[in-house]
Amino acid sequence: MRVLFIVYPSHAHFWPAVPLAWGLQSAGHEVRVATHARFEGSVTAAGLTPVGLGDASVDEARTRPDARAPAHPEEVLRYADALGLDEQGREHWIAYYQWLLNPISDYIRTDLPYADELIDFARQWKPDLVIWDPTFACGPFAARACGAAHARMLIGPDILAWSLDRLAERGTELLAAGLSPNPQVELMTPLAEKYGMEIDDELLYGQWSMDPMPPGMVLPTSTTTLAMRYVPYNGAEAFPRWLTDRPERPRVALSLGESTRRFIKGDWGRTPMILEAVADLDVELVATLNEPQLEGVDRIPDNVRVIEWVPLTHLMPTCSALIHHGGIGTFAAPAAMRVPQIVCDTGETLMMRPVEVDPRGPGDGTYRVGFEFGISEDVVEKVTSWELPAKKLEATLTADYVVARGAGLRLNHRTTSVEDIRRMITAVVEDPSFQRGARDVRESWLAMPSPADVVPLLEGMTAERR
């Protein structure tokens, strides 16, 4: 069969889909990956065939100055009140309404070429199955236009479906509060009208969802899901020769993920504390940080090796622990290789708050529409920037899971001293209970079907639903 993957042009979104694409391709199926034309090189580097959308010389949609900005906190909270959400539910809602709706809006715009080109390709190539990134929301339109079966490929907890379920439950209360009963439907309506399609649950949720989250990290939703092991893949990179040598002392890795390294400078003061903490320890720290992330670091200790990038799949087998930002993709590598973890989580709200800033300034801890990925347009005197929480979107969920299973500890750099961080690293490296917890996490990971295991299931579901 023919399978079309549709992914947001970001490694954090593409890499989780690669093992499944390989599994389908190895089983003899034709596989294509549709994404922004600027991202084609990353697809070919993974051994897959890209379908470039748009012009490679034009900036990706999220970097446009007219890209959708986050909703104002007052609007976010009006919805939370009308939805009757508890504290945890409010955080899920903030993640959806302030964070996820922004990329969702990018590739369903009727004034940009991406949706039209994708639908045209689907009609011509006629895939049997479309597997689409939930943030690339024109994917289900392409599937419907060619009659393909289609599924969402989740890369984290299904906050989108959880939020859509809440909207469906509280439509009367939302209308009474003067709020749209479904803001995502509003975003999708122009494209639906253009192609004469009705927005139903399949266009919102997919016919089913590929869910890589282990038990204990899955959000309850109304969707049909197919569990699949999150096999870590961090890009096609040469294996560093120094990793072939056995480390002389325990090796600890520090990784703050692949995505925020593009626009978060200084790491909110967290990295300087961690480097100071390891300076007097009998460990080797491998810190995979770029120059912006190292802003504010006055000294690199002698036992710290700073390298801008090395795939965690290369690094983890040599490590005794990983300190990381709580991203699901980063969590997956130590989980697969039974490595204990220290998960950075401040426990604060995910709410972004608008601030007026000098666009020529450093922008520490802020996000600016049109300035992501190191790209900036002609600057003006003031721009609206969004102050970000000092944590990853799913950091609390990841930290809760790791701590509950005894596989590591939570690091809140806002409340923890350098000496406490030092004791924390020592404990995770030396206490055998954390090794046992990491083994338990790996066993749970192994119990899930692999990408190769789910290929026959996808074949059957596609035959039923296309």
C-alpha positions in Angstrom: 0.0 0.0 0.0 1.0 3.6 -0.3 1.5 5.5 2.9 1.8 9.3 3.2 3.2 10.8 6.4 2.5 14.5 7.0 4.8 16.2 9.5 5.4 19.6 10.9 8.9 20.8 9.8 10.7 20.2 13.0 12.9 17.4 14.1 11.0 17.1 17.4 7.9 16.2 15.3 9.6 14.3 12.5 12.0 12.0 14.3 9.3 10.1 16.4 7.6 9.1 13.1 10.8 7.8 11.4 10.9 4.2 13.0 7.3 3.6 11.9 8.0 4.9 8.4 11.0 2.6 8.2 8.8 -0.3 9.4 6.3 0.3 6.7 9.0 0.8 4.1 10.8 -2.4 5.1 7.5 -4.3 4.8 7.4 -3.3 1.1 5.0 -0.4 1.3 5.6 2.9 -0.6 6.3 5.7 1.9 6.4 9.5 1.3 6.8 12.3 3.8 5.1 15.6 3.1 6.4 18.7 4.9 7.7 22.2 4.2 10.2 22.2 1.3 12.9 23.7 3.6 12.8 20.5 5.6 13.3 18.0 2.7 17.0 17.5 3.6 16.1 16.1 7.0 13.7 13.6 5.5 16.2 12.4 2.9 18.9 12.1 5.7 16.6 9.6 7.4 16.4 7.5 4.3 12.9 8.5 3.3 11.4 10.3 0.3 10.1 13.8 0.9 7.3 15.7 -0.7 8.2 19.3 -0.4 5.4 21.8 0.1 5.8 25.5 -0.8 9.1 27.1 -1.8 12.3 26.1 0.0 13.5 29.7 -0.3 10.6 31.0 1.8 10.6 30.9 5.5 8.6 28.2 7.3 5.1 29.3 8.2 5.7 29.8 12.0 8.4 32.3 11.3 6.1 34.6 9.4 5.3 37.9 11.2 1.6 37.3 10.6 1.7 33.8 12.2 -1.0 33.3 14.8 0.1 34.6 18.3 -0.8 32.9 21.6 -4.1 33.7 23.1 -4.1 36.3 25.9 -4.2 34.8 29.4 -7.5 36.4 30.2 -9.2 34.6 27.3 -7.5 31.3 28.2 -8.9 31.5 31.8 -12.4 32.5 30.6 -12.5 29.2 28.7 -11.0 27.3 31.7 -13.8 28.7 33.9 -16.5 27.9 31.4 -15.1 24.4 31.0 -15.2 23.8 34.8 -11.6 22.6 34.9 -9.6 21.7 38.0 -5.9 22.8 38.4 -4.5 20.0 36.3 -7.2 20.3 33.7 -6.4 24.0 33.4 -2.8 23.2 32.6 -3.9 20.8 29.8 -6.2 23.5 28.5 -3.4 26.1 28.5 -1.1 23.7 26.6 -3.8 23.3 24.0 -5.2 26.8 23.7 -2.0 28.8 24.1 0.5 26.4 22.6 -0.9 23.9 20.2 -3.4 26.0 18.3 -0.6 28.2 17.0 1.1 25.5 14.9 -2.2 24.0 14.1 -3.2 27.3 12.4 -0.1 27.5 10.2 -0.8 24.9 7.5 -4.6 25.3 7.2 -4.4 28.8 6.0 -6.1 29.4 2.7 -3.8 32.3 1.8 -0.7 30.1 1.8 0.0 27.3 -0.7 0.7 24.4 1.6 -2.8 22.9 2.1 -3.6 23.2 -1.6 -0.4 21.5 -2.7 -0.8 18.7 -0.2 -4.4 18.0 -1.3 -3.3 18.1 -5.0 -0.5 15.6 -4.3 -2.8 13.3 -2.4 -5.3 13.3 -5.2 -2.6 12.5 -7.7 -0.6 9.9 -5.7 -3.6 8.3 -4.1 -2.2 7.0 -0.8 -4.1 4.2 0.9 -3.1 5.5 4.4 -2.3 9.0 5.6 -0.5 9.4 9.0 -0.6 13.0 10.0 1.0 15.2 12.7 -1.8 16.7 14.8 -0.2 20.1 14.3 -0.3 19.8 10.5 -4.0 20.0 10.5 -4.5 20.0 6.7 -3.5 16.3 6.8 -7.1 14.9 7.3 -8.4 17.2 4.5 -5.9 15.5 2.1 -6.9 12.1 3.3 -10.6 12.8 2.7 -9.9 14.4 -0.7 -8.4 11.1 -1.9 -10.4 8.6 0.1 -7.5 7.3 2.2 -7.7 5.9 5.7 -6.0 8.3 8.1 -4.6 8.4 11.6 -2.9 10.9 13.8 0.8 10.3 14.9 1.1 11.5 18.5 4.4 12.6 19.8 3.3 13.3 23.4 0.3 13.2 25.6 -2.9 13.7 23.6 -3.7 17.2 25.0 -5.5 18.0 21.8 -8.1 15.2 21.9 -8.5 15.7 25.7 -9.3 19.4 25.1 -11.6 18.7 22.2 -13.5 16.3 24.4 -13.9 19.0 27.1 -15.2 21.4 24.4 -17.8 18.9 23.2 -19.0 18.3 26.8 -19.5 21.9 27.7 -20.9 23.5 24.5 -23.9 25.0 26.3 -21.7 26.6 29.0 -19.3 28.0 26.4 -22.1 29.7 24.4 -23.5 31.1 27.6 -20.1 32.7 28.4 -20.0 34.2 24.9 -17.2 31.9 23.8 -16.8 29.8 20.6 -17.8 26.2 21.2 -14.8 25.0 19.3 -11.9 27.4 18.4 -10.2 24.7 16.4 -13.2 24.3 14.1 -13.1 28.1 13.6 -9.5 27.8 12.4 -10.4 24.9 10.0 -13.6 26.3 8.6 -12.2 28.4 5.7 -10.3 25.4 4.4 -13.3 23.1 4.8 -15.5 25.6 2.9 -13.0 25.9 0.1 -13.1 22.1 -0.5 -16.8 21.6 0.4 -16.0 19.4 3.4 -17.9 19.1 6.7 -15.8 19.3 9.8 -16.6 16.2 11.8 -14.8 14.1 14.4 -12.7 12.4 11.8 -11.2 15.7 10.6 -10.5 16.7 14.2 -9.3 13.4 15.7 -8.5 11.2 12.8 -10.0 7.7 12.3 -7.6 6.5 15.0 -4.4 7.7 16.7 -0.9 6.1 17.0 -0.1 6.7 20.7 3.5 6.2 21.8 2.9 7.1 25.5 3.5 4.3 28.0 0.8 3.4 30.5 0.8 6.0 33.2 1.4 8.8 30.8 -1.7 8.4 28.6 -4.5 11.0 28.9 -8.0 9.7 28.8 -9.8 10.6 25.6 -12.7 9.5 23.4 -10.4 8.5 20.6 -9.6 5.1 19.1 -5.9 4.5 19.8 -3.2 2.1 18.6 -0.4 1.8 21.2 3.1 1.8 19.7 6.5 1.9 21.4 8.4 5.2 21.1 11.6 4.0 19.5 14.2 6.8 20.0 15.8 8.2 16.8 17.8 11.4 16.9 19.0 11.9 13.4 21.6 10.3 11.1 24.9 11.3 12.6 28.4 9.8 12.5 29.3 7.9 15.7 31.9 10.0 17.7 35.1 8.0 18.1 35.5 9.1 21.7 32.3 7.3 22.6 33.9 3.9 21.8 36.2 4.3 24.9 34.9 3.3 28.2 34.5 6.3 30.5 37.0 6.4 33.3 34.4 7.7 35.8 30.6 7.8 35.7 29.3 9.7 32.7 26.3 12.0 33.1 24.6 13.6 30.2 22.9 17.0 30.1 20.4 17.6 27.3 17.8 20.4 27.0 16.1 19.1 23.9 16.1 19.8 20.2 13.5 22.6 19.9 13.9 25.3 22.4 17.6 25.6 21.6 16.5 27.8 18.7 15.1 30.7 20.7 15.7 30.3 24.4 18.9 32.0 25.5 20.5 31.4 28.9 18.3 28.5 30.0 16.7 30.6 32.8 19.9 30.3 34.8 19.5 26.5 35.2 22.6 25.4 33.2 25.1 27.5 35.3 23.8 25.8 38.5 24.1 22.3 37.0 27.7 23.0 35.8 28.7 24.4 39.2 27.1 21.4 40.9 29.2 18.8 38.9 32.4 20.7 39.2 33.5 19.0 42.4 32.0 15.6 41.6 33.9 12.5 40.4 31.8 12.3 37.2 32.2 13.3 33.6 29.4 15.6 32.4 28.6 15.6 28.6 26.5 18.7 28.0 24.8 18.8 24.5 24.3 22.6 24.5 24.7 25.3 21.8 26.0 28.8 22.2 22.7 30.5 23.1 22.0 27.9 25.8 25.4 28.6 27.3 24.8 32.3 27.8 25.5 33.2 31.4 28.0 30.4 32.0 31.2 32.0 33.3 33.3 28.8 33.5 33.2 25.3 32.0 34.5 22.9 34.7 37.4 20.6 33.8 35.1 17.5 34.1 32.6 18.9 31.6 32.6 18.1 27.9 30.5 20.6 25.9 29.4 19.4 22.5 26.7 21.1 20.5 25.0 17.9 19.3 25.4 14.2 19.7 22.4 11.8 19.3 21.2 10.5 22.6 21.0 7.1 21.0 24.8 7.2 20.6 25.4 8.7 24.0 23.0 6.9 26.4 24.7 3.4 26.4 27.8 5.0 28.0 25.9 7.0 30.7 25.0 6.4 34.3 22.3 9.2 34.3 20.7 11.8 32.1 19.7 15.3 33.2 17.1 16.7 30.8 14.2 19.1 30.3 11.4 16.6 30.4 10.6 16.3 26.7 9.0 13.0 25.6 11.6 12.5 22.8 14.4 13.0 25.3 12.8 10.8 27.9 12.5 7.9 25.4 16.3 7.5 24.9 17.2 6.7 28.6 13.9 4.8 29.0 14.9 2.5 26.2 18.4 2.0 27.6 17.6 1.7 31.3 19.4 4.9 32.3 18.2 6.8 35.4 16.9 10.3 34.8 16.9 13.7 36.5 13.9 15.6 35.0 13.9 19.4 35.2 10.5 20.7 36.2 9.7 24.0 38.0 6.1 23.0 38.6 4.9 26.4 37.5 2.0 27.1 35.2 2.4 26.7 31.4 0.7 30.1 30.9 2.6 32.4 28.5 2.3 36.1 29.3 2.7 39.0 26.8 5.5 41.5 27.4 6.8 44.4 25.3 10.5 44.0 24.5 13.3 45.6 22.4 13.5 43.2 19.4 17.3 43.8 19.4 17.5 42.5 22.9 18.6 39.0 24.0 15.0 37.7 24.5 16.0 35.4 27.4 13.2 33.0 28.1 10.8 34.6 25.6 9.1 33.5 22.4 8.3 36.0 19.6 6.1 35.3 16.7 8.2 35.5 13.5 11.5 35.0 15.4 11.7 31.3 15.9 14.5 29.1 14.5 17.0 32.0 14.7 15.2 33.9 11.9 14.3 37.6 12.4 12.6 40.1 10.1 13.2 43.8 9.9 12.9 44.9 13.5 10.7 47.7 14.9 11.0 49.7 18.1 8.9 47.3 20.1 7.5 43.8 19.6 5.2 41.7 21.7 7.1 38.8 23.1 5.7 36.0 25.2 7.3 35.2 28.5 7.6 31.4 28.8 7.6 29.2 31.8 11.0 27.8 32.6 10.0 24.3 31.8 9.1 22.1 28.9 5.4 21.6 28.0 5.3 18.0 29.3 8.0 18.3 32.0 5.6 17.8 34.9 4.0 14.7 33.4 7.4 13.3 32.6 8.9 14.0 36.0 5.8 12.6 37.8 6.2 9.3 35.8 10.0 9.0 36.4 9.7 9.8 40.1 6.7 7.5 40.7 8.6 4.5 39.2 11.8 5.2 41.2 13.7 5.8 38.0 15.0 9.2 38.9 14.4 12.6 40.6 12.8 16.0 39.8 15.0 19.1 39.6 13.4 22.4 40.3 16.2 24.9 39.8 14.0 27.7 41.2 13.9 26.1 44.6 17.0 23.8 44.7 20.5 24.9 45.7 23.7 24.0 43.9 24.6 21.8 46.9 21.2 20.0 46.6 21.7 19.5 42.9 25.1 18.0 43.7 23.6 15.5 46.2 20.8 14.7 43.7 23.3 13.8 40.9 25.4 11.7 43.3 22.3 9.8 44.5 21.0 9.0 41.0 24.4 7.8 39.9 25.3 5.8 43.0 22.0 4.5 44.5 21.1 1.1 42.9 17.4 1.7 43.5 17.4 4.2 40.6 18.9 1.6 38.4 16.1 -0.8 39.4 13.6 1.9 38.6 15.1 2.5 35.2 14.9 -1.2 34.4 11.3 -1.2 35.3 10.6 1.8 33.0 12.4 -0.1 30.2 10.3 -3.2 30.8 7.1 -1.1 30.5 8.6 0.3 27.3 9.4 -3.1 25.9 5.9 -4.4 26.7 4.5 -2.0 24.1 4.3 -3.1 20.4 7.2 -2.0 18.3 6.7 0.0 15.0 7.3 -3.2 13.1 4.7 -5.0 15.2 2.0 -2.6 14.3 2.5 -2.7 10.5 0.1 -5.7 10.1 -2.5 -3.9 12.2 -2.2 -0.8 10.1 -2.6 -2.9 7.0 -5.9 -4.4 8.3 -7.2 -1.1 9.6 -6.4 0.6 6.3 -8.3 -2.0 4.3 -11.3 -1.5 6.6 -11.4 2.2 6.6 -10.1 3.7 3.3 
